[in-house]
């Protein structure tokens, strides 16, 4: 569903599982993490720009830059939510999945600062992106957890706000 060939932001990319998938799908990828050494050789692959950034300490480093896709998994820093939504270009896609309230009973994370409240992701995109899919519930794979996930698109005719 990502616009073909567009650049995708993989935020909190870790070892690059999604970066590799996106690259294999024909997208250039900006892979961002506070420790890009986890990417290994993937960090220097053609089509990938690796950026080491502590977004919690340094803030949003991309200014008004827009991406065909923004992918975030297993990461939550609420002050970035608005900037992440704004970073989706017209016709672009936001894919976000992380832990939700209720995950405390399965293990980490347990801290409410790192657990989405029910409906929090749809509220973050309201009036800005079109909701394509949303879930908040238990999963058994790859391990038992409570997750919240969303897929949302910025309509072609909607300005970035």
ChimeraX attribute file (.defattr): number of C-alpha atoms within 10 A of each C-alpha:
attribute: neighborCount
match mode: 1-to-1
recipient: residues
	/A:1	9
	/A:2	18
	/A:3	16
	/A:4	10
	/A:5	14
	/A:6	16
	/A:7	23
	/A:8	27
	/A:9	26
	/A:10	24
	/A:11	25
	/A:12	23
	/A:13	26
	/A:14	20
	/A:15	18
	/A:16	21
	/A:17	12
	/A:18	18
	/A:19	29
	/A:20	17
	/A:21	12
	/A:22	23
	/A:23	18
	/A:24	11
	/A:25	12
	/A:26	13
	/A:27	22
	/A:28	20
	/A:29	26
	/A:30	21
	/A:31	27
	/A:32	23
	/A:33	22
	/A:34	16
	/A:35	16
	/A:36	20
	/A:37	14
	/A:38	14
	/A:39	20
	/A:40	11
	/A:41	8
	/A:42	20
	/A:43	20
	/A:44	11
	/A:45	12
	/A:46	10
	/A:47	18
	/A:48	20
	/A:49	15
	/A:50	22
	/A:51	16
	/A:52	13
	/A:53	18
	/A:54	15
	/A:55	17
	/A:56	13
	/A:57	7
	/A:58	8
	/A:59	12
	/A:60	15
	/A:61	10
	/A:62	10
	/A:63	9
	/A:64	10
	/A:65	10
	/A:66	20
	/A:67	22
	/A:68	24
	/A:69	27
	/A:70	25
	/A:71	21
	/A:72	19
	/A:73	18
	/A:74	17
	/A:75	15
	/A:76	19
	/A:77	11
	/A:78	14
	/A:79	12
	/A:80	14
	/A:81	14
	/A:82	13
	/A:83	16
	/A:84	22
	/A:85	23
	/A:86	22
	/A:87	25
	/A:88	27
	/A:89	24
	/A:90	20
	/A:91	18
	/A:92	24
	/A:93	28
	/A:94	28
	/A:95	17
	/A:96	21
	/A:97	21
	/A:98	19
	/A:99	27
	/A:100	25
	/A:101	22
	/A:102	20
	/A:103	21
	/A:104	16
	/A:105	12
	/A:106	13
	/A:107	11
	/A:108	12
	/A:109	17
	/A:110	16
	/A:111	10
	/A:112	14
	/A:113	12
	/A:114	18
	/A:115	26
	/A:116	23
	/A:117	15
	/A:118	16
	/A:119	15
	/A:120	13
	/A:121	22
	/A:122	19
	/A:123	10
	/A:124	15
	/A:125	21
	/A:126	11
	/A:127	12
	/A:128	20
	/A:129	25
	/A:130	17
	/A:131	18
	/A:132	12
	/A:133	11
	/A:134	15
	/A:135	15
	/A:136	22
	/A:137	15
	/A:138	17
	/A:139	12
	/A:140	8
	/A:141	7
	/A:142	6
	/A:143	9
	/A:144	13
	/A:145	23
	/A:146	22
	/A:147	21
	/A:148	26
	/A:149	21
	/A:150	19
	/A:151	20
	/A:152	24
	/A:153	24
	/A:154	26
	/A:155	17
	/A:156	10
	/A:157	8
	/A:158	14
	/A:159	11
	/A:160	16
	/A:161	12
